[in-house]
Amino acid sequence: MFRSRVRTSVRRSAGRAILIAILGIAGLRPAAADDKKPYPVFTAEQFVAAMKTIGQAFTATNAAVTRSETEDAKAYLAISRDRLATTITFWRDRNREDAVKMLRDTVALMDQLDGTLSAERVDASAAGNLAKQIGASCAACHQKYRDQDPSTKSYRFKGVTE
């Protein structure tokens, strides 16, 4: 029985060595080897789609915070934060460090709100205050970077090449 276990162990080790050799021959490398890969292109259309999702999700976050529906607020906030964080590529591609800073500050506020909502006893006043700060941060960025057409009510970028 001991010999059987040794043979099985040797076979597994040999199998692993063969797999590693095959991967090396095929040129497959771990993901960390591609760390010099540039950020993917984040188009204006993708940015607009992300902003629409963020707007809907954060509106739902505010409503849930107002109603003290903590779990719903956290779920909608997670969507908002996740989508907002991805837009950093859009701003980096356009060399807008001021927008990157605004984005990071807003994401930090979202993290604070998540922490407040995750407390054992949620401070509704603090959660509402953080939600207002996030809304104000979004409004400041919108004022600086978007322009609304008065007739169609559609938005376009202000001071940003698409």
Backbone as ProteinMPNN parsed JSONL, in Angstrom:
{"seq_chain_A": "MFRSRVRTSVRRSAGRAILIAILGIAGLRPAAADDKKPYPVFTAEQFVAAMKTIGQAFTATNAAVTRSETEDAKAYLAISRDRLATTITFWRDRNREDAVKMLRDTVALMDQLDGTLSAERVDASAAGNLAKQIGASCAACHQKYRDQDPSTKSYRFKGVTE", "coords_chain_A": {"N_chain_A": [[0.818, -1.181, 0.0], [1.973, 1.213, 0.736], [3.819, 1.574, -1.361], [2.062, 2.036, -3.437], [0.957, 4.519, -2.798], [3.264, 6.098, -3.005], [3.864, 5.8, -5.713], [1.594, 7.022, -6.838], [1.937, 9.641, -5.903], [4.343, 10.303, -7.17], [3.518, 10.153, -9.831], [1.64, 12.271, -9.89], [3.341, 14.446, -9.35], [5.012, 14.303, -11.582], [3.11, 14.746, -13.547], [2.353, 17.378, -12.978], [4.767, 18.683, -13.512], [4.994, 18.21, -16.253], [2.744, 19.624, -17.173], [3.451, 22.253, -16.45], [5.685, 22.558, -18.087], [4.484, 22.382, -20.616], [2.819, 24.648, -20.578], [4.802, 26.595, -20.451], [6.112, 26.203, -22.897], [4.046, 26.825, -24.626], [3.921, 29.471, -24.253], [2.366, 30.651, -22.361], [1.827, 32.694, -19.632], [1.745, 33.665, -16.193], [-0.778, 36.029, -15.09], [0.436, 38.213, -13.85], [2.711, 38.705, -15.285], [1.968, 40.381, -17.288], [1.856, 42.965, -16.339], [2.661, 45.376, -17.386], [0.951, 46.097, -19.265], [-1.113, 48.392, -20.973], [-3.846, 50.459, -19.725], [-7.18, 49.544, -20.613], [-8.922, 50.964, -23.45], [-11.278, 53.431, -22.76], [-14.142, 54.429, -23.834], [-16.045, 57.393, -24.819], [-18.722, 56.734, -25.086], [-18.915, 54.468, -23.441], [-18.328, 55.698, -21.04], [-20.529, 57.44, -20.737], [-22.578, 55.535, -20.531], [-21.78, 54.304, -18.138], [-22.073, 56.48, -16.367], [-24.856, 56.853, -16.465], [-25.744, 54.497, -15.271], [-24.569, 54.803, -12.753], [-25.919, 57.105, -11.883], [-28.597, 56.187, -11.677], [-28.273, 54.103, -9.799], [-27.182, 55.479, -7.608], [-29.209, 57.262, -7.012], [-31.1, 55.445, -6.11], [-29.675, 54.552, -3.898], [-29.659, 56.848, -2.246], [-32.436, 57.058, -1.748], [-32.878, 54.673, -0.336], [-31.22, 55.113, 1.885], [-32.568, 57.266, 3.04], [-34.928, 55.999, 3.784], [-33.958, 54.322, 5.688], [-33.204, 51.758, 4.913], [-30.945, 49.757, 5.124], [-29.54, 47.472, 3.994], [-30.396, 47.495, 1.314], [-29.465, 50.034, 0.596], [-26.692, 49.646, 0.821], [-26.304, 47.746, -1.206], [-27.034, 49.133, -3.571], [-25.206, 51.204, -3.395], [-22.808, 49.83, -3.708], [-22.937, 49.139, -6.414], [-22.904, 51.703, -7.543], [-20.38, 52.655, -6.671], [-18.621, 50.778, -7.778], [-18.992, 51.122, -10.575], [-18.33, 53.852, -10.824], [-15.622, 53.875, -10.084], [-14.454, 52.592, -12.249], [-14.383, 54.524, -14.202], [-12.073, 55.973, -14.047], [-10.135, 55.416, -15.929], [-11.071, 56.69, -18.222], [-10.67, 59.404, -17.564], [-7.917, 59.434, -17.08], [-6.911, 58.783, -19.615], [-7.384, 61.143, -20.892], [-5.779, 62.915, -19.678], [-6.643, 64.367, -17.376], [-6.074, 65.26, -14.506], [-7.285, 66.66, -12.441], [-9.921, 65.808, -12.6], [-9.534, 63.106, -12.058], [-8.731, 63.307, -9.409], [-11.103, 64.346, -8.268], [-12.772, 62.184, -8.732], [-11.522, 60.148, -7.232], [-11.793, 61.252, -4.667], [-14.562, 61.192, -4.421], [-15.063, 58.443, -4.57], [-13.784, 57.714, -2.205], [-15.484, 58.942, -0.354], [-17.735, 57.394, -0.825], [-16.785, 54.963, 0.114], [-16.582, 55.622, 2.821], [-19.289, 55.993, 3.399], [-20.178, 53.389, 2.971], [-18.867, 52.124, 5.078], [-20.149, 53.379, 7.228], [-22.763, 52.469, 6.833], [-22.328, 49.823, 7.325], [-21.921, 49.512, 9.977], [-22.621, 48.196, 13.265], [-24.695, 49.486, 14.624], [-26.382, 51.622, 12.769], [-25.746, 54.964, 12.036], [-28.04, 57.05, 11.143], [-28.136, 59.777, 10.564], [-25.445, 60.436, 10.037], [-25.057, 58.804, 7.804], [-26.881, 59.929, 5.996], [-25.738, 62.474, 5.766], [-23.242, 61.863, 4.581], [-24.164, 60.821, 2.152], [-25.244, 63.139, 1.041], [-22.882, 64.629, 0.735], [-21.584, 63.087, -1.183], [-23.354, 63.374, -3.315], [-23.037, 66.129, -3.739], [-20.378, 66.193, -4.532], [-20.528, 64.783, -6.931], [-22.176, 66.557, -8.343], [-20.482, 68.789, -8.526], [-18.481, 67.851, -10.25], [-20.032, 67.337, -12.499], [-20.867, 69.925, -13.118], [-18.467, 71.039, -13.887], [-17.622, 69.443, -16.037], [-19.684, 68.728, -17.815], [-22.189, 69.67, -20.17], [-25.417, 70.814, -20.786], [-27.648, 70.513, -23.43], [-29.969, 72.959, -24.172], [-32.315, 72.605, -25.692], [-32.589, 69.839, -26.484], [-32.031, 68.584, -24.137], [-30.033, 66.766, -23.759], [-26.776, 65.646, -22.725], [-23.394, 66.792, -23.101], [-19.816, 66.606, -23.286], [-17.845, 68.995, -21.593], [-15.08, 70.855, -22.267], [-13.538, 68.598, -22.708], [-11.96, 66.27, -24.745], [-13.548, 64.016, -26.858]], "CA_chain_A": [[0.0, 0.0, 0.0], [2.888, 2.348, 0.773], [4.342, 1.757, -2.715], [0.967, 2.589, -4.246], [0.889, 5.955, -2.499], [4.464, 6.721, -3.546], [3.702, 5.846, -7.168], [0.587, 8.039, -7.135], [2.563, 10.938, -5.644], [5.321, 10.531, -8.241], [2.744, 10.439, -11.048], [1.091, 13.626, -9.779], [4.45, 15.399, -9.506], [5.412, 14.266, -12.992], [2.027, 15.39, -14.298], [2.467, 18.825, -12.764], [5.96, 19.145, -14.229], [4.659, 18.21, -17.678], [1.814, 20.736, -17.401], [4.228, 23.495, -16.377], [6.511, 22.613, -19.3], [3.601, 22.674, -21.744], [2.437, 26.05, -20.48], [5.974, 27.389, -20.797], [6.33, 26.084, -24.343], [2.951, 27.521, -25.306], [4.084, 30.907, -24.054], [1.393, 31.146, -21.391], [2.469, 33.176, -18.422], [0.771, 34.177, -15.221], [-1.284, 37.379, -15.369], [1.358, 39.219, -13.324], [3.726, 39.011, -16.284], [1.424, 41.41, -18.177], [1.559, 44.164, -15.556], [3.02, 46.575, -18.138], [-0.108, 46.276, -20.247], [-1.803, 49.665, -20.72], [-5.258, 50.393, -19.4], [-7.995, 49.436, -21.836], [-9.556, 52.202, -23.893], [-12.591, 53.666, -22.151], [-14.711, 55.395, -24.771], [-17.054, 58.332, -24.329], [-19.994, 55.999, -24.992], [-18.837, 53.655, -22.229], [-18.383, 56.629, -19.918], [-21.922, 57.884, -20.605], [-23.338, 54.392, -20.011], [-21.416, 54.157, -16.722], [-22.682, 57.578, -15.62], [-26.297, 56.584, -16.349], [-25.888, 53.447, -14.255], [-24.234, 55.409, -11.456], [-27.016, 58.004, -11.516], [-29.748, 55.394, -11.23], [-27.938, 53.367, -8.581], [-27.006, 56.375, -6.462], [-30.553, 57.745, -6.655], [-31.672, 54.375, -5.287], [-28.936, 54.566, -2.631], [-30.213, 57.95, -1.451], [-33.794, 56.706, -1.305], [-32.767, 53.637, 0.693], [-30.668, 55.751, 3.092], [-33.657, 58.062, 3.613], [-35.896, 55.074, 4.391], [-33.201, 53.47, 6.619], [-33.125, 50.391, 4.373], [-29.488, 49.653, 5.079], [-29.041, 46.456, 3.059], [-30.629, 48.002, -0.04], [-28.552, 51.156, 0.385], [-25.357, 49.09, 0.594], [-26.278, 47.079, -2.514], [-27.017, 50.17, -4.613], [-23.939, 51.918, -3.26], [-21.761, 48.986, -4.296], [-23.046, 49.309, -7.862], [-22.441, 53.069, -7.84], [-18.941, 52.759, -6.436], [-17.936, 49.945, -8.751], [-19.042, 51.769, -11.893], [-17.593, 55.111, -10.767], [-14.19, 53.582, -10.039], [-13.969, 52.203, -13.585], [-14.262, 55.69, -15.086], [-10.764, 56.602, -13.898], [-9.418, 55.247, -17.189], [-11.528, 57.752, -19.123], [-10.013, 60.654, -17.189], [-6.469, 59.283, -17.275], [-6.645, 58.844, -21.053], [-7.514, 62.531, -21.329], [-4.844, 63.695, -18.848], [-7.412, 65.277, -16.508], [-5.749, 64.897, -13.135], [-8.281, 67.25, -11.546], [-11.08, 64.912, -12.617], [-9.12, 61.887, -11.349], [-8.787, 63.628, -7.975], [-12.523, 64.426, -7.887], [-13.283, 60.826, -8.746], [-10.984, 59.441, -6.059], [-12.423, 61.808, -3.465], [-15.94, 60.703, -4.373], [-14.989, 57.019, -4.22], [-13.448, 57.67, -0.772], [-16.724, 59.235, 0.376], [-18.584, 56.201, -0.948], [-16.238, 53.977, 1.051], [-16.986, 56.045, 4.16], [-20.715, 55.691, 3.536], [-20.29, 51.939, 3.124], [-18.476, 51.827, 6.459], [-21.221, 53.849, 8.117], [-23.901, 51.557, 6.661], [-21.937, 48.49, 7.778], [-21.783, 49.518, 11.435], [-23.633, 47.409, 13.972], [-25.815, 50.421, 14.765], [-26.194, 52.615, 11.707], [-26.053, 56.351, 12.352], [-28.8, 57.519, 9.983], [-27.754, 61.161, 10.297], [-24.13, 60.399, 9.394], [-25.243, 58.21, 6.478], [-27.522, 60.952, 5.172], [-24.755, 63.533, 5.517], [-22.279, 61.358, 3.597], [-24.868, 60.732, 0.862], [-25.316, 64.509, 0.523], [-21.533, 65.001, 0.298], [-21.334, 62.377, -2.44], [-24.166, 64.073, -4.316], [-22.397, 67.429, -4.021], [-19.157, 65.905, -5.284], [-20.971, 64.452, -8.293], [-22.672, 67.794, -8.961], [-19.322, 69.637, -8.853], [-17.85, 67.29, -11.447], [-20.963, 67.56, -13.611], [-20.824, 71.343, -13.473], [-17.208, 71.332, -14.549], [-17.326, 68.63, -17.213], [-20.762, 68.427, -18.753], [-22.987, 70.797, -20.625], [-26.705, 70.304, -21.248], [-28.272, 71.208, -24.558], [-31.253, 73.443, -23.659], [-33.476, 72.131, -26.449], [-32.723, 68.376, -26.449], [-31.764, 68.174, -22.755], [-28.953, 65.778, -23.719], [-25.525, 66.164, -22.187], [-22.149, 66.598, -23.834], [-18.653, 66.932, -22.464], [-17.373, 70.37, -21.63], [-13.636, 70.938, -22.04], [-12.936, 67.272, -22.784], [-12.041, 65.688, -26.078], [-14.215, 62.711, -26.806]], "C_chain_A": [[0.874, 1.262, 0.0], [3.435, 2.638, -0.617], [3.302, 2.384, -3.629], [0.854, 4.092, -4.043], [2.085, 6.693, -3.094], [4.334, 6.844, -5.051], [2.704, 6.925, -7.569], [1.174, 9.429, -6.953], [3.557, 11.289, -6.744], [4.595, 10.871, -9.538], [2.188, 11.852, -11.024], [2.182, 14.674, -9.986], [4.907, 15.456, -10.953], [4.367, 14.952, -13.857], [2.086, 16.899, -14.173], [3.654, 19.392, -13.54], [5.692, 19.21, -15.724], [3.738, 19.374, -18.013], [2.559, 22.066, -17.392], [5.086, 23.649, -17.631], [5.67, 22.965, -20.515], [3.194, 24.139, -21.738], [3.599, 26.961, -20.865], [6.255, 27.369, -22.286], [5.276, 26.871, -25.106], [3.045, 29.032, -25.125], [3.065, 31.494, -23.093], [2.125, 31.514, -20.121], [1.394, 33.602, -17.438], [0.381, 35.614, -15.545], [-0.319, 38.46, -14.904], [2.436, 39.589, -14.334], [3.271, 40.114, -17.238], [1.183, 42.729, -17.471], [1.96, 45.453, -16.265], [1.994, 46.871, -19.218], [-0.844, 47.582, -19.953], [-3.264, 49.438, -20.333], [-6.055, 50.231, -20.689], [-8.602, 50.795, -22.187], [-10.939, 52.284, -23.275], [-13.224, 54.784, -22.967], [-15.714, 56.323, -24.106], [-18.4, 57.634, -24.17], [-20.034, 55.126, -23.743], [-18.952, 54.53, -20.98], [-19.825, 57.079, -19.668], [-22.777, 56.755, -20.038], [-23.05, 54.18, -18.525], [-22.082, 55.23, -15.879], [-24.193, 57.371, -15.444], [-26.56, 55.532, -15.275], [-25.631, 54.009, -12.867], [-25.372, 56.298, -10.977], [-28.222, 57.242, -10.983], [-29.455, 54.704, -9.899], [-27.782, 54.3, -7.387], [-28.32, 57.034, -6.059], [-31.244, 56.718, -5.758], [-30.98, 54.29, -3.931], [-29.503, 55.639, -1.711], [-31.585, 57.614, -0.903], [-33.744, 55.67, -0.189], [-32.195, 54.199, 1.995], [-31.772, 56.536, 3.804], [-34.665, 57.178, 4.349], [-35.258, 54.144, 5.429], [-33.229, 51.999, 6.203], [-31.648, 50.102, 4.074], [-28.987, 48.668, 4.034], [-29.244, 46.904, 1.61], [-29.663, 49.141, -0.364], [-27.145, 50.647, 0.08], [-25.257, 48.446, -0.789], [-26.213, 48.103, -3.647], [-25.722, 50.967, -4.58], [-22.802, 51.126, -3.888], [-21.759, 49.104, -5.822], [-22.485, 50.671, -8.262], [-20.925, 53.169, -7.748], [-18.162, 51.992, -7.491], [-17.886, 50.618, -10.12], [-18.248, 53.081, -11.905], [-16.087, 54.859, -10.815], [-13.649, 53.22, -11.422], [-13.755, 53.401, -14.495], [-12.918, 56.39, -14.969], [-9.971, 56.51, -15.199], [-9.794, 56.334, -18.18], [-10.77, 59.04, -18.84], [-8.51, 60.571, -17.376], [-6.102, 59.403, -18.749], [-6.671, 60.275, -21.57], [-6.661, 63.48, -20.489], [-5.552, 64.744, -17.994], [-7.213, 64.874, -15.054], [-6.732, 65.488, -12.126], [-9.526, 66.365, -11.478], [-10.757, 63.606, -11.894], [-9.19, 62.122, -9.847], [-10.241, 63.7, -7.491], [-13.121, 63.022, -7.78], [-12.806, 60.061, -7.513], [-11.6, 59.95, -4.765], [-13.845, 61.292, -3.312], [-15.977, 59.225, -4.006], [-14.66, 56.867, -2.727], [-14.679, 57.973, 0.084], [-17.68, 58.047, 0.315], [-18.099, 55.101, -0.012], [-16.614, 54.324, 2.494], [-18.461, 55.732, 4.401], [-20.918, 54.194, 3.718], [-19.92, 51.528, 4.551], [-19.55, 52.231, 7.455], [-22.425, 52.897, 8.05], [-23.603, 50.15, 7.174], [-21.78, 48.4, 9.293], [-22.901, 48.693, 12.07], [-24.895, 48.231, 14.211], [-25.571, 51.563, 13.791], [-26.628, 53.989, 12.193], [-26.711, 56.964, 11.12], [-28.415, 58.942, 9.596], [-26.405, 61.212, 9.562], [-24.24, 59.834, 7.98], [-25.875, 59.228, 5.53], [-26.567, 62.073, 4.813], [-23.723, 63.095, 4.468], [-22.918, 61.253, 2.212], [-24.977, 62.119, 0.226], [-23.948, 64.973, 0.012], [-21.191, 64.333, -1.031], [-22.102, 63.057, -3.568], [-23.552, 65.409, -4.709], [-21.119, 67.237, -4.833], [-19.489, 65.565, -6.732], [-21.412, 65.725, -9.024], [-21.517, 68.714, -9.362], [-18.623, 69.145, -10.118], [-18.736, 67.529, -12.667], [-20.924, 69.012, -14.07], [-19.559, 71.67, -14.263], [-17.079, 70.637, -15.906], [-18.506, 68.275, -18.118], [-21.603, 69.665, -19.003], [-24.296, 70.226, -21.166], [-27.246, 71.173, -22.376], [-29.662, 71.648, -24.109], [-32.466, 72.891, -24.421], [-33.665, 70.616, -26.351], [-32.579, 67.8, -25.046], [-30.7, 67.087, -22.654], [-27.678, 66.462, -23.232], [-24.383, 65.912, -23.155], [-21.007, 67.029, -22.913], [-18.261, 68.385, -22.676], [-15.883, 70.365, -21.317], [-12.922, 69.608, -22.084], [-13.053, 66.777, -24.204], [-12.625, 64.294, -25.97], [-13.393, 61.723, -27.583]], "O_chain_A": [[0.55, 2.252, -0.656], [3.515, 3.797, -1.025], [3.641, 3.182, -4.503], [0.677, 4.845, -5.0], [1.934, 7.793, -3.627], [4.662, 7.888, -5.613], [2.936, 7.661, -8.529], [0.929, 10.31, -7.776], [3.611, 12.432, -7.198], [5.009, 11.776, -10.263], [2.254, 12.56, -12.029], [1.985, 15.66, -10.697], [5.16, 16.535, -11.488], [4.711, 15.664, -14.801], [1.891, 17.617, -15.154], [3.553, 20.455, -14.152], [6.112, 20.155, -16.391], [3.93, 20.042, -19.029], [2.313, 22.917, -18.247], [5.2, 24.747, -18.175], [6.094, 23.76, -21.354], [3.222, 24.798, -22.777], [3.402, 27.98, -21.527], [6.597, 28.396, -22.873], [5.578, 27.509, -26.115], [2.322, 29.784, -25.779], [2.917, 32.714, -23.019], [2.936, 30.745, -19.603], [0.257, 33.867, -17.828], [1.134, 36.331, -16.204], [-0.263, 39.529, -15.512], [3.015, 40.672, -14.25], [4.096, 40.718, -17.924], [0.388, 43.541, -17.944], [1.624, 46.535, -15.784], [2.166, 47.806, -20.001], [-1.168, 47.853, -18.797], [-3.835, 48.375, -20.58], [-5.648, 50.726, -21.74], [-8.769, 51.657, -21.325], [-11.684, 51.304, -23.273], [-12.874, 55.953, -22.803], [-16.171, 56.08, -22.989], [-19.138, 57.914, -23.225], [-21.06, 55.048, -23.066], [-19.588, 54.152, -19.996], [-20.286, 57.096, -18.527], [-23.609, 56.988, -19.161], [-23.963, 53.91, -17.744], [-22.6, 54.941, -14.8], [-24.741, 57.683, -14.387], [-27.485, 55.664, -14.474], [-26.373, 53.734, -11.924], [-25.75, 56.255, -9.806], [-28.797, 57.612, -9.96], [-30.282, 54.717, -8.987], [-28.196, 53.963, -6.278], [-28.522, 57.333, -4.882], [-31.891, 57.074, -4.773], [-31.622, 53.99, -2.925], [-29.794, 55.378, -0.544], [-31.867, 57.856, 0.271], [-34.481, 55.774, 0.791], [-32.626, 53.815, 3.082], [-31.893, 56.474, 5.028], [-35.188, 57.554, 5.398], [-35.934, 53.278, 5.985], [-33.272, 51.108, 7.051], [-31.188, 50.192, 2.936], [-28.09, 49.001, 3.26], [-28.361, 46.714, 0.773], [-29.111, 49.204, -1.462], [-26.48, 51.161, -0.82], [-24.239, 48.586, -1.467], [-25.421, 47.951, -4.578], [-25.203, 51.358, -5.626], [-21.926, 51.703, -4.533], [-20.698, 49.161, -6.442], [-21.693, 50.778, -9.199], [-20.272, 53.705, -8.643], [-17.172, 52.485, -8.032], [-16.828, 50.668, -10.748], [-17.57, 53.385, -12.886], [-15.362, 55.564, -11.518], [-12.494, 53.518, -11.726], [-13.012, 53.301, -15.472], [-12.649, 57.321, -15.729], [-9.218, 57.425, -15.533], [-8.936, 56.845, -18.9], [-10.283, 59.695, -19.762], [-7.889, 61.549, -17.793], [-5.109, 60.041, -19.099], [-6.041, 60.58, -22.582], [-6.804, 64.699, -20.58], [-5.098, 65.885, -17.906], [-8.072, 64.23, -14.45], [-6.984, 64.891, -11.08], [-10.114, 66.198, -10.41], [-11.608, 63.058, -11.193], [-9.647, 61.26, -9.097], [-10.569, 63.175, -6.426], [-13.875, 62.722, -6.855], [-13.598, 59.405, -6.836], [-11.896, 59.164, -3.865], [-14.285, 60.989, -2.202], [-16.825, 58.8, -3.222], [-15.204, 55.985, -2.062], [-14.893, 57.342, 1.119], [-18.354, 57.736, 1.296], [-18.906, 54.389, 0.586], [-16.926, 53.44, 3.291], [-18.836, 55.263, 5.476], [-21.742, 53.774, 4.531], [-20.584, 50.685, 5.153], [-19.826, 51.507, 8.411], [-23.025, 52.565, 9.073], [-24.524, 49.373, 7.427], [-21.532, 47.319, 9.827], [-23.975, 48.518, 11.494], [-26.012, 47.748, 14.029], [-24.659, 52.369, 13.976], [-27.737, 54.158, 12.698], [-26.03, 57.35, 10.169], [-28.377, 59.269, 8.409], [-26.252, 61.944, 8.584], [-23.588, 60.329, 7.061], [-25.442, 59.365, 4.386], [-26.58, 62.57, 3.687], [-23.375, 63.868, 3.575], [-22.275, 61.563, 1.209], [-24.82, 62.26, -0.987], [-23.863, 65.633, -1.023], [-20.577, 64.952, -1.901], [-21.558, 63.286, -4.648], [-23.55, 65.774, -5.885], [-20.817, 68.035, -5.721], [-18.804, 66.013, -7.652], [-21.059, 65.936, -10.184], [-21.565, 69.347, -10.417], [-18.22, 69.948, -10.959], [-18.245, 67.882, -13.739], [-20.947, 69.292, -15.268], [-19.585, 72.479, -15.191], [-16.485, 71.195, -16.828], [-18.316, 67.571, -19.11], [-21.707, 70.565, -18.17], [-24.282, 69.255, -21.923], [-27.291, 72.399, -22.278], [-30.465, 70.808, -23.704], [-33.536, 72.73, -23.835], [-34.788, 70.153, -26.153], [-32.964, 66.658, -24.797], [-30.484, 66.538, -21.573], [-27.527, 67.681, -23.318], [-24.398, 64.951, -23.924], [-21.209, 67.715, -21.911], [-18.337, 68.922, -23.781], [-15.467, 69.93, -20.244], [-11.817, 69.484, -21.557], [-14.123, 66.852, -24.807], [-12.246, 63.502, -25.106], [-13.762, 60.553, -27.678]]}, "name": "protein", "num_of_chains": 1, "seq": "MFRSRVRTSVRRSAGRAILIAILGIAGLRPAAADDKKPYPVFTAEQFVAAMKTIGQAFTATNAAVTRSETEDAKAYLAISRDRLATTITFWRDRNREDAVKMLRDTVALMDQLDGTLSAERVDASAAGNLAKQIGASCAACHQKYRDQDPSTKSYRFKGVTE"}
